[in-house]
């Protein structure tokens, strides 16, 4: 059995309208000055106004930084840091998708430790205590609320840096499924595929263990069973709740087992061609599954994941062996989500594949793939997906 060291650091509050408890939860952390980190879309949806009202009902001073962009860069974090310096918060709230939560974590590193974001690329580089943080996800995707990593892109090189430290873990995660109802359909599709990829990759990494497998498998069941439902009926709150909980559990799985080759392949697609992460990882996932299934122990896990789903969820899972069946299931989900299933469709030129493969080989997550990968293997996977 794989050894593990499991130390839960985050309190999870899961309920419809849980956002209204934000102020009370902040007060429990002895907060007096709260910086809310979010994006313009969340402001327009009305979620920021509700959050601020809840915080102010507790007598807390509140400031809002609402200029987070998708895939936040070091420039985004630096702009938010200036805002933090002028306000002097004692608690951070990341309200929005993974980008808002990552930006808030990034600011926490620099506000409490000093230096540049690049100084914290890796694990365990914070030397002083960090501010307490509350995460309020409005999408069902990244599971960032359950992780101690901030994913920040270098503004000059566009390389995505994973900056992790136990001190960066959120004190509280507020899971309010009603907040996810306002997502546009495409955001639901992209974040849903991202969450599914997390559940699937964490289930087979070389670092998987008894704790992570529990999170991975339950996340997989929730996500795959309810993803088509939220695509067909965005107002289905039961399905929305299942997706949000599944994404969070998949985030807990990442924290305890890491990711694999699909994410290593996805990041260069975002870096060089601006392909949204959920689409990038979604297009690569079927070919990675087929590759990994050549390892018997991995094929056995894939079979268990297929067997754990209700019959209606595996109707598209046709093929010989669990690898082919699972890849077919994923292709079916991509089609239902109206996401591209080929790199050619996404405008990636074939002559770019060798360069992409070299970059993918440098990605951290590839080290945890259950079958070894190198630039040659990764180029072959790109070509299969092309």
C-alpha atoms as one frame of an Amber mdcrd trajectory, in Angstrom:
protein
   0.000   0.000   0.000   1.279   3.473  -0.895   2.282   5.494   2.202   0.614
   8.857   2.735   0.638  11.840   5.094  -2.884  13.265   5.121  -3.407  16.496
   7.062  -6.720  18.280   6.370  -6.189  22.025   6.647  -9.472  23.408   5.276
 -12.952  23.586   6.746 -15.635  22.923   4.112 -19.072  24.528   4.392 -21.448
  23.095   1.767 -25.050  24.303   1.406 -27.307  26.400  -0.828 -26.970  30.069
   0.196 -23.811  29.289   2.189 -22.445  32.593   0.852 -24.634  34.404   3.384
 -22.493  32.862   6.152 -19.294  34.422   4.809 -19.267  37.288   7.315 -19.806
  35.014  10.305 -17.072  32.658   9.095 -14.671  35.581   8.655 -15.489  36.852
  12.148 -14.690  33.400  13.562 -11.191  33.872  12.147 -10.903  37.181  14.065
 -10.863  39.177  10.830 -11.288  42.941  10.857 -10.161  43.977   7.384 -11.097
  41.725   4.455  -9.801  41.945   0.891 -12.094  40.240  -1.642 -10.267  39.099
  -4.790 -12.574  38.497  -7.752 -13.274  39.300 -11.412 -15.692  41.599 -13.286
 -18.020  38.752 -14.254 -18.585  37.796 -10.629 -19.340  41.442  -9.841 -21.886
  41.558 -12.685 -23.533  38.360 -11.426 -24.210  40.051  -8.079 -22.163  37.614
  -6.000 -19.648  40.237  -4.837 -22.375  42.533  -3.527 -23.836  39.658  -1.464
 -20.393  38.759  -0.121 -19.596  42.338   0.852 -22.994  42.729   2.522 -22.447
  39.571   4.565 -19.006  40.753   5.672 -20.183  44.256   6.577 -23.068  42.883
   8.651 -20.331  41.615  10.969 -18.806  45.076  11.192 -15.826  44.199   9.023
 -14.000  46.665   6.770 -14.060  45.402   3.177 -12.156  46.247   0.011 -12.604
  44.615  -3.400 -10.040  43.919  -6.107 -12.119  42.902  -9.135  -9.581  42.864
 -11.971  -8.571  39.193 -11.995  -8.218  37.757 -15.514  -8.433  34.181 -16.742
  -5.160  32.333 -16.165  -3.765  35.065 -13.869  -0.234  36.194 -14.539   2.445
  37.658 -12.326   1.249  41.100 -13.524  -2.256  40.374 -12.225  -0.868  39.333
  -8.855   1.346  42.426  -8.719  -1.634  44.725  -9.371  -3.618  43.027  -6.638
  -0.614  43.256  -4.309  -0.527  47.063  -4.676  -4.210  47.080  -3.713  -3.434
  44.903  -0.681  -0.605  47.170   0.462  -2.915  50.192   0.428  -5.703  48.406
   2.346  -3.689  46.228   4.791  -6.042  43.244   5.094  -5.892  40.601   7.786
  -7.978  38.093   5.791  -8.327  37.293   2.085 -11.418  36.035   0.259 -10.990
  34.438  -3.178 -14.420  34.697  -4.788 -14.859  33.249  -8.284 -13.296  30.516
 -10.383  -9.846  29.053 -10.009  -8.280  32.252 -11.349  -9.617  34.385  -8.479
  -8.628  31.829  -5.856  -5.156  31.415  -7.381  -4.643  35.176  -7.538  -5.637
  35.531  -3.879  -3.166  32.793  -2.919  -0.479  34.461  -5.011  -1.030  37.781
  -3.278  -0.865  35.983   0.052   2.626  34.720  -0.793   3.957  38.140  -1.773
   2.125  40.175   0.896   3.391  38.005   3.736   6.749  36.773   2.377   7.959
  39.487  -0.009   9.823  38.902  -3.264   8.385  37.829  -6.616   5.979  35.078
  -7.544   8.822  33.243  -9.273  10.521  32.859  -5.868   7.766  30.467  -4.754
   7.655  28.215  -7.820   7.816  24.765  -6.282   6.790  23.505  -2.867   7.358
  24.728   0.682   9.206  27.978   0.029   7.203  30.227   2.381   9.139  30.959
   5.572   6.665  33.104   7.531   2.983  32.715   8.456   0.439  33.696   5.799
  -2.912  35.447   6.097  -5.967  33.268   6.627  -7.988  32.863   3.436 -11.570
  31.891   2.639 -12.289  30.462  -0.820 -15.722  30.816  -2.415 -15.777  28.965
  -5.761 -18.409  30.031  -8.280 -17.487  27.319 -10.806 -17.225  23.533 -10.552
 -13.794  23.019 -12.030 -10.365  23.585 -10.538 -10.940  22.493  -6.944  -8.491
  25.245  -5.983 -10.378  25.751  -2.719  -9.060  22.345  -1.591  -5.436  22.875
  -2.617  -2.388  24.646  -1.218  -1.104  25.598  -4.695  -1.431  28.843  -6.647
  -1.149  28.444 -10.426   0.280  31.680 -11.795   1.680  32.281 -15.298   4.907
  34.199 -15.761   3.883  37.341 -17.644   7.032  37.276 -19.797   7.562  33.578
 -20.560   3.868  32.521 -20.209   5.053  29.448 -18.293   2.481  28.336 -15.724
   4.094  28.116 -12.278   2.713  25.918  -9.510   3.552  27.652  -6.229   2.616
  25.483  -3.257   2.984  25.597   0.480   0.882  24.172   3.330   0.605  27.709
   4.706  -1.280  28.738   1.539  -4.135  26.300   2.160  -7.485  27.985   2.713
  -8.833  28.046   6.240 -12.411  27.770   4.967 -14.027  26.835   1.657 -17.612
  27.988   1.162 -19.381  25.709  -1.330 -22.658  27.318  -2.407 -24.046  25.482
  -5.473 -26.426  28.363  -6.227 -23.423  30.482  -7.214 -22.626  28.110 -10.091
 -26.054  28.481 -11.726 -25.025  31.833 -13.257 -22.171  30.268 -15.274 -22.528
  30.529 -19.063 -22.916  27.128 -20.715 -19.405  27.206 -22.161 -17.897  27.892
 -18.734 -19.908  24.989 -17.328 -18.555  22.779 -20.124 -14.917  23.848 -19.762
 -14.764  23.712 -15.977 -16.666  20.424 -15.930 -14.159  18.751 -18.240 -11.335
  20.124 -16.117 -12.837  18.615 -12.965 -13.401  15.267 -14.710  -9.765  15.244
 -15.821  -8.692  15.832 -12.214 -10.741  12.914 -10.929  -9.445  10.624 -13.666
  -5.761  11.533 -13.563  -5.488  11.489  -9.772  -6.980   7.976  -9.756  -3.921
   6.513 -11.509  -0.872   8.657 -10.685   2.218   7.056  -9.202   1.512   8.949
  -5.965  -2.049   7.721  -5.567  -2.849   6.282  -2.152  -5.805   5.085  -0.098
  -6.892   8.634   0.779  -6.563  10.127  -2.697  -8.278   7.145  -4.320 -11.306
   7.672  -2.103 -11.598  11.281  -3.230 -10.859  10.459  -6.882 -13.481   7.757
  -7.229 -16.294   9.621  -5.493 -15.468  12.741  -7.506 -15.522  10.688 -10.722
 -18.958   9.242  -9.930 -20.458  12.644  -9.087 -18.944  14.474 -12.045 -19.557
  12.023 -14.884 -23.089  11.223 -13.703 -24.145  14.873 -13.458 -22.108  16.638
 -16.161 -24.638  15.926 -18.938 -27.453  17.056 -16.634 -25.998  20.514 -16.002
 -25.335  20.919 -19.730 -28.951  20.087 -20.571 -30.588  21.885 -17.648 -28.454
  24.680 -16.156 -31.085  25.320 -13.458 -30.845  21.773 -12.051 -29.562  22.647
  -8.572 -29.109  19.015  -7.552 -26.800  18.439 -10.521 -25.011  21.736  -9.859
 -24.401  20.716  -6.256 -23.045  17.332  -7.329 -20.674  18.991  -9.801 -19.407
  21.477  -7.234 -18.865  18.799  -4.608 -17.221  16.526  -7.192 -14.835  19.285
  -8.271 -13.906  19.944  -4.644 -13.262  16.249  -3.940 -11.135  16.064  -7.086
  -9.165  19.026  -5.746  -8.577  17.119  -2.525  -7.365  14.202  -4.635  -4.871
  16.473  -6.421  -3.570  17.709  -3.083  -2.834  14.113  -2.110  -1.753  12.476
  -5.389  -0.944  15.125  -8.055  -1.827  14.912 -11.775  -0.447  13.250 -14.915
   0.433  13.517 -18.595  -2.840  15.061 -19.783  -2.080  18.178 -17.774   1.550
  18.176 -18.901   0.282  18.168 -22.499  -2.422  20.765 -21.859  -0.276  23.532
 -20.388   1.841  24.202 -23.544  -1.374  24.388 -25.606  -2.557  27.200 -23.350
   0.867  28.827 -23.247   1.481  28.923 -27.015  -2.013  28.978 -28.538  -4.238
  30.430 -25.835  -6.441  27.326 -25.710  -8.547  27.439 -22.556  -7.332  24.908
 -20.016 -10.528  22.853 -19.831 -10.522  22.463 -23.603  -6.789  21.722 -23.720
  -6.884  18.995 -21.102 -10.144  17.632 -22.510  -8.729  17.120 -26.002  -5.646
  15.339 -24.657  -7.312  13.149 -22.046  -8.645  10.361 -24.339  -5.251   9.664
 -25.947  -3.524   9.689 -22.561  -6.079   7.218 -21.226  -5.453   4.925 -24.178
  -1.677   5.176 -23.597  -1.889   4.570 -19.841  -4.234   1.601 -20.262  -1.349
  -0.403 -21.712  -0.247  -0.796 -18.097  -2.401  -3.626 -16.621  -2.704  -2.084
 -13.161  -3.972   1.161 -14.689  -6.390  -0.688 -16.967  -7.797  -2.352 -13.848
  -8.435   1.035 -12.234 -10.097   2.302 -15.424 -12.371  -0.742 -15.407 -13.329
  -0.046 -11.797 -14.155   3.567 -12.662 -16.364   2.454 -15.550 -18.085  -0.115
 -13.349 -18.810   2.535 -10.713 -21.046   4.540 -13.093 -24.766   4.035 -13.665
 -25.716   2.301 -16.896 -26.983   5.449 -18.619 -23.604   7.150 -18.102 -21.624
   4.502 -19.990 -23.777   4.174 -23.113 -21.070   5.817 -25.245 -18.284   3.699
 -23.711 -17.817   1.323 -26.629 -14.573  -0.442 -27.509 -12.248  -3.294 -26.698
 -10.821  -3.097 -23.213 -11.211  -0.428 -20.512  -8.809   2.011 -22.170 -10.765
   2.206 -25.424 -14.086   2.232 -23.589 -13.036   5.024 -21.273 -11.555   7.074
 -24.141 -14.856   6.673 -26.035 -16.777   7.847 -22.969 -14.603  10.959 -22.757
 -15.044  11.692 -26.465 -18.796  11.440 -25.944 -18.644  13.950 -23.101 -16.603
  16.340 -25.249 -19.215  16.131 -27.995 -22.081  16.721 -25.580 -20.226  19.718
 -24.170 -19.630  21.012 -27.734 -15.884  21.031 -27.159 -13.325  20.153 -29.812
 -11.987  16.614 -29.893  -8.988  17.272 -32.173  -6.039  19.665 -32.064  -6.450
  20.390 -35.765  -9.917  21.788 -35.058  -8.372  24.108 -32.471  -5.975  25.597
 -35.026  -2.797  23.944 -33.770  -0.423  23.513 -36.746   1.131  20.088 -37.121
   4.646  21.493 -37.353   4.265  22.939 -33.830   3.920  19.508 -32.221   7.656
  18.829 -31.641   8.083  22.154 -29.844   4.948  21.517 -27.791   6.258  18.079
 -26.858   9.574  19.504 -25.659   7.721  21.966 -23.452   5.340  19.282 -22.186
   8.318  17.152 -21.174   9.367  19.944 -18.800   6.003  20.027 -17.020   6.015
  18.860 -13.427   2.839  16.773 -13.590   4.238  14.429 -16.229   6.536  12.942
 -13.595   3.554  11.383 -11.823   2.013   9.724 -14.875   1.582   5.959 -14.320
   3.477   5.166 -17.529   6.729   7.044 -18.094   6.654   9.832 -20.667   9.366
  11.784 -22.470   9.388  14.254 -25.349   9.142  11.463 -27.925   6.136   9.842
 -26.250   4.441  13.189 -25.699   4.878  14.140 -29.358   3.266  10.848 -30.319
   0.304  11.651 -28.046  -0.032  15.104 -29.605  -0.055  13.525 -33.065  -2.766
  11.062 -32.033  -4.865  13.977 -30.780  -4.150  16.096 -33.866
